Amino acid sequence: MRIDLDRRSKAVLHHVVDEYILTGEPVGSKTICQKAETPIG
């Protein structure tokens, strides 16, 4: 199954996966917003 994501969704997913790999901890929206280099919202 393939799901097409828009640019924003891809950016959010990328940040979630990267942060999870780095920390091994669940990643919340607050963390994503603080760590994102470009505005996501």
Steps between C-alpha positions, in 0.01 A plus 500: 500500500632843408389824658589831335588772749507871437814705576388595853410142593836375374681767704311407817563129449868567433537697824315236702712214367830688537425606857385150596817346358713751692323469834309173501216691669148580378490825303225756556389797296670745738837332441450503123414871498799588717749296298374573148732719294213621285148581621277198469169642619 
